[in-house]
């Protein structure tokens, strides 16, 4: 049946009831199709009500749902002939950043994104998607490679933030992030960044500068997680719901602030309930944006990107 979060419990109970009733009907060879159909209709209304009324903190929980699809789930469903490239040519290969070339419909593209992992072993290998300097330097190498071969860049954001360990600081974490921001701002090919899960702090920004920023419906983008914010301000993580309301990290919030260019829809219960449908929606959104950007002359593209970046954070004090 899958993993359900606390606020999704009524849906889980209804789903369990439907499955149990269906099994009873199969065992007893009794036609209970009408009752199952009635319960399914009731379940659909319940799903619509719960997700439509989800709080910011609940959406933050969905953005890092254990079953939410990550970059390596999406790649085979959206792209063809993906060839992963490794290493920053200076220190090491950071498994928290995945990158490589692929075919996206009729285009060759460079893919770069964070990978959290699913199992405990994978999460440890990927460092929970929290990249170190060598990860961001690998990303920068791939950005430059894409520019050399005139390939559009598609980045996928899914991280709680950059790795804050002493080892990362010793190797220049802040410099690596800052350099990526600078280089992406003037990269001579189209850049589309998409938040597919949790977009956290500078770790997300390091691959998030571009011509378009997309967010999936149940993703988040903020300087810190609600739990982290609550631990700092209230010294108690139980205040995460209040912190989420203050942070306003959802895709709708970002769109209202003028920071997001498009919200990519998801299946009714989130991308984790129907990965193929979520991939189809994401692929269509990316293709539409990419087709538009490829028609823009390079000089105009860079001018528009500069204007977009300079307008971030502008607000009316009147």
C-alpha positions as CSV (number, residue, x, y, z in Angstrom):
1,X,0.0,0.0,0.0
2,X,3.0,2.3,0.4
3,X,4.1,4.7,3.1
4,X,1.5,7.3,4.3
5,X,2.4,10.4,6.3
6,X,0.4,11.3,9.5
7,X,-1.9,13.7,7.7
8,X,-2.6,11.1,5.0
9,X,-3.8,8.5,7.5
10,X,-7.5,8.9,6.6
11,X,-6.5,8.1,3.0
12,X,-4.5,5.1,4.1
13,X,-7.5,3.8,6.2
14,X,-9.9,4.2,3.3
15,X,-7.4,2.5,0.9
16,X,-7.0,-0.4,3.3
17,X,-10.7,-0.8,3.5
18,X,-11.1,-0.9,-0.3
19,X,-8.3,-3.5,-0.7
20,X,-9.8,-5.6,2.1
21,X,-13.3,-5.5,0.6
22,X,-11.9,-6.3,-2.9
23,X,-10.1,-9.4,-1.5
24,X,-13.2,-10.5,0.3
25,X,-15.1,-10.3,-2.9
26,X,-12.5,-12.3,-4.8
27,X,-12.5,-15.0,-2.1
28,X,-16.2,-15.3,-1.8
29,X,-16.9,-14.9,-5.5
30,X,-19.4,-12.2,-4.6
31,X,-19.9,-9.2,-6.8
32,X,-19.2,-6.1,-4.7
33,X,-18.2,-3.9,-7.5
34,X,-20.8,-1.2,-6.7
35,X,-19.6,-0.9,-3.1
36,X,-16.0,-0.7,-4.2
37,X,-16.8,1.9,-6.8
38,X,-18.7,3.9,-4.1
39,X,-15.7,3.8,-1.8
40,X,-13.3,4.7,-4.5
41,X,-15.4,7.8,-5.3
42,X,-15.4,8.6,-1.6
43,X,-11.6,8.1,-1.5
44,X,-11.1,10.5,-4.4
45,X,-13.1,13.2,-2.7
46,X,-11.1,12.6,0.5
47,X,-7.8,12.9,-1.4
48,X,-8.9,16.1,-3.0
49,X,-9.9,17.6,0.3
50,X,-6.7,16.6,2.2
51,X,-4.3,17.7,-0.4
52,X,-6.1,20.9,-1.2
53,X,-6.1,21.8,2.4
54,X,-2.5,20.7,3.1
55,X,-0.5,23.1,5.3
56,X,2.9,24.4,4.4
57,X,4.5,22.0,6.9
58,X,2.6,19.1,5.4
59,X,3.8,20.0,1.9
60,X,7.3,20.2,3.3
61,X,6.9,16.6,4.5
62,X,5.6,15.6,1.0
63,X,8.7,17.2,-0.6
64,X,10.9,14.7,1.2
65,X,8.5,11.7,1.3
66,X,10.6,8.5,1.5
67,X,9.0,7.2,-1.7
68,X,9.2,10.5,-3.6
69,X,10.9,9.9,-7.0
70,X,14.4,11.3,-7.3
71,X,16.6,12.2,-10.2
72,X,17.7,8.7,-11.0
73,X,14.0,7.6,-11.0
74,X,13.1,10.3,-13.5
75,X,16.1,10.0,-15.9
76,X,15.1,6.7,-17.6
77,X,11.4,7.9,-17.8
78,X,12.2,11.2,-19.4
79,X,15.6,10.9,-21.1
80,X,17.3,8.5,-23.5
81,X,20.9,7.4,-23.7
82,X,22.0,8.9,-20.4
83,X,25.8,8.7,-19.9
84,X,26.9,9.6,-16.5
85,X,30.1,11.6,-16.1
86,X,32.2,11.5,-12.9
87,X,34.7,13.5,-10.9
88,X,35.7,17.2,-10.6
89,X,39.2,16.5,-12.0
90,X,40.7,18.0,-8.8
91,X,39.8,15.9,-5.7
92,X,37.1,13.2,-6.0
93,X,33.8,12.1,-7.4
94,X,30.9,13.3,-5.2
95,X,28.0,10.8,-5.4
96,X,25.6,13.4,-4.0
97,X,25.7,15.1,-7.4
98,X,24.7,13.1,-10.5
99,X,25.5,14.5,-14.0
100,X,25.9,13.5,-17.6
101,X,24.7,13.8,-21.2
102,X,21.5,12.5,-22.5
103,X,18.9,12.8,-25.3
104,X,15.8,14.7,-24.5
105,X,13.4,14.0,-27.3
106,X,15.3,15.6,-30.3
107,X,17.8,17.5,-28.2
108,X,21.2,16.6,-26.6
109,X,21.2,18.0,-23.1
110,X,23.4,18.1,-20.0
111,X,21.8,16.8,-16.8
112,X,23.0,17.8,-13.3
113,X,21.2,17.2,-10.1
114,X,21.3,16.0,-6.5
115,X,20.6,12.4,-5.5
116,X,19.6,11.5,-1.9
117,X,19.2,7.8,-2.2
118,X,16.4,5.5,-1.0
119,X,17.9,2.7,1.2
120,X,20.2,3.4,4.2
121,X,23.2,2.2,2.2
122,X,22.3,4.5,-0.7
123,X,21.7,7.5,1.5
124,X,25.1,7.0,3.1
125,X,26.8,6.6,-0.3
126,X,25.0,9.7,-1.6
127,X,25.6,11.6,1.7
128,X,21.8,12.2,1.8
129,X,22.1,14.4,-1.3
130,X,24.2,17.0,0.5
131,X,27.1,17.8,-1.8
132,X,30.7,18.7,-0.8
133,X,32.9,21.2,-2.8
134,X,34.0,18.4,-5.2
135,X,30.3,17.8,-6.0
136,X,29.7,21.5,-7.0
137,X,33.0,21.5,-8.9
138,X,31.9,18.4,-10.8
139,X,28.7,20.3,-11.6
140,X,30.7,23.3,-12.8
141,X,32.9,21.1,-15.0
142,X,29.7,19.7,-16.6
143,X,28.3,23.2,-17.1
144,X,31.4,24.3,-18.9
145,X,31.4,21.1,-21.0
146,X,27.8,21.8,-22.0
147,X,28.7,25.3,-23.0
148,X,31.6,24.0,-25.2
149,X,29.3,21.6,-27.1
150,X,26.3,24.0,-27.1
151,X,24.1,21.7,-25.1
152,X,21.3,23.1,-22.9
153,X,21.6,22.4,-19.2
154,X,18.8,20.9,-17.1
155,X,19.4,20.9,-13.4
156,X,17.3,19.1,-10.8
157,X,17.3,20.3,-7.2
158,X,16.6,17.9,-4.3
159,X,18.7,18.5,-1.2
160,X,18.4,19.7,2.4
161,X,21.5,21.9,1.7
162,X,25.2,21.7,1.1
163,X,27.2,19.5,3.4
164,X,28.2,21.6,6.5
165,X,31.1,19.4,7.7
166,X,34.6,20.6,8.6
167,X,36.0,18.7,5.6
168,X,33.8,20.6,3.2
169,X,34.8,23.9,4.7
170,X,38.5,23.0,4.5
171,X,38.1,22.4,0.8
172,X,36.2,25.6,0.1
173,X,32.5,24.9,0.2
174,X,31.4,28.5,0.1
175,X,33.8,29.4,-2.7
176,X,32.6,26.4,-4.8
177,X,28.9,27.4,-4.4
178,X,29.7,31.1,-5.1
179,X,31.6,30.2,-8.2
180,X,28.8,28.1,-9.6
181,X,26.4,31.0,-9.0
182,X,28.7,33.3,-11.0
183,X,29.4,30.9,-13.8
184,X,25.7,29.9,-14.3
185,X,24.8,33.5,-14.5
186,X,26.8,33.9,-17.7
187,X,26.7,30.4,-19.2
188,X,26.1,30.7,-22.9
189,X,23.5,28.0,-23.2
190,X,19.9,27.8,-21.9
191,X,19.7,26.7,-18.3
192,X,16.5,25.3,-16.7
193,X,16.5,24.5,-13.0
194,X,13.7,22.3,-11.5
195,X,13.0,21.7,-7.8
196,X,11.8,18.1,-7.7
197,X,11.8,17.6,-3.9
198,X,13.4,19.6,-1.2
199,X,15.3,22.8,-2.3
200,X,17.5,23.8,0.6
201,X,19.7,26.8,1.1
202,X,22.9,27.4,-0.9
203,X,23.1,23.7,-1.7
204,X,20.1,24.2,-4.0
205,X,21.2,27.6,-5.3
206,X,24.5,26.2,-6.5
207,X,22.7,24.5,-9.3
208,X,19.6,26.7,-9.3
209,X,20.6,29.8,-11.3
210,X,19.3,29.9,-14.8
211,X,16.8,31.2,-17.4
212,X,13.8,29.3,-15.9
213,X,13.1,28.0,-12.4
214,X,10.4,25.3,-12.2
215,X,8.9,23.6,-9.1
216,X,6.9,20.5,-8.9
217,X,3.6,21.1,-7.1
218,X,4.6,19.4,-3.8
219,X,8.2,20.5,-3.7
220,X,9.6,23.3,-1.4
221,X,12.4,25.9,-1.7
222,X,13.7,27.7,1.4
223,X,16.8,28.8,3.2
224,X,16.3,26.2,5.8
225,X,13.9,23.4,6.7
226,X,11.0,24.1,9.0
227,X,12.5,21.8,11.6
228,X,15.9,23.5,11.4
229,X,14.3,27.0,11.6
230,X,12.2,25.9,14.7
231,X,15.3,24.5,16.4
232,X,17.0,27.9,16.0
233,X,14.2,30.3,16.7
234,X,12.2,28.3,19.3
235,X,14.9,25.8,20.3
236,X,12.3,23.1,19.8
237,X,11.6,21.3,16.5
238,X,7.9,20.8,17.5
239,X,7.3,24.4,16.3
240,X,8.0,23.3,12.7
241,X,4.5,24.1,11.5
242,X,4.8,27.7,12.7
243,X,8.2,27.9,11.1
244,X,6.8,26.6,7.8
245,X,4.1,29.3,7.8
246,X,6.8,31.9,8.3
247,X,9.2,30.5,5.7
248,X,6.5,30.2,3.0
249,X,8.5,27.5,1.1
250,X,5.8,26.0,-1.2
251,X,5.7,26.3,-5.0
252,X,2.6,28.5,-4.7
253,X,4.4,30.8,-2.3
254,X,7.4,31.0,-4.6
255,X,5.2,31.8,-7.6
256,X,3.4,34.5,-5.6
257,X,6.8,36.0,-4.8
258,X,7.8,36.0,-8.5
259,X,10.6,33.6,-7.9
260,X,9.3,30.6,-9.9
261,X,8.4,30.6,-13.6
262,X,6.2,27.5,-13.6
263,X,4.6,25.1,-11.2
264,X,4.7,21.6,-12.6
265,X,1.6,19.6,-11.7
266,X,1.8,16.2,-10.0
267,X,-0.6,13.3,-9.8
268,X,-3.4,13.8,-7.3
269,X,-1.6,12.1,-4.4
270,X,1.8,13.4,-5.3
271,X,4.6,12.2,-7.6
272,X,5.4,9.2,-5.3
273,X,2.0,7.6,-6.0
274,X,2.4,7.6,-9.8
275,X,6.0,8.1,-10.9
276,X,5.3,7.6,-14.6
277,X,2.5,10.2,-14.6
278,X,4.8,12.6,-12.7
279,X,7.6,12.0,-15.2
280,X,5.3,12.7,-18.1
281,X,4.1,16.0,-16.6
282,X,7.7,17.0,-15.8
283,X,9.0,16.0,-19.3
284,X,6.3,18.0,-21.1
285,X,6.9,21.1,-18.9
286,X,10.7,20.9,-19.6
287,X,10.2,20.4,-23.3
288,X,7.9,23.4,-23.6
289,X,10.3,25.7,-21.7
290,X,13.4,24.4,-23.6
291,X,11.7,24.8,-27.0
292,X,11.0,28.4,-26.2
293,X,14.5,29.2,-24.9
294,X,16.2,27.6,-27.9
295,X,14.6,30.1,-30.1
296,X,16.1,33.0,-28.3
297,X,19.5,34.4,-29.6
298,X,22.4,33.9,-27.3
299,X,23.0,37.6,-26.6
300,X,19.3,38.1,-25.8
301,X,19.2,35.0,-23.7
302,X,22.1,36.4,-21.5
303,X,20.4,39.8,-21.3
304,X,17.1,38.3,-20.2
305,X,18.9,36.1,-17.6
306,X,20.7,39.1,-16.1
307,X,17.5,41.1,-15.9
308,X,15.7,38.2,-14.3
309,X,18.4,37.7,-11.7
310,X,18.7,41.4,-10.9
311,X,15.0,41.6,-10.3
312,X,15.0,38.9,-7.7
313,X,14.1,40.2,-4.3
314,X,12.7,43.5,-5.5
315,X,9.7,44.6,-3.5
316,X,7.4,47.5,-3.0
317,X,7.7,49.3,0.4
318,X,4.7,51.6,-0.2
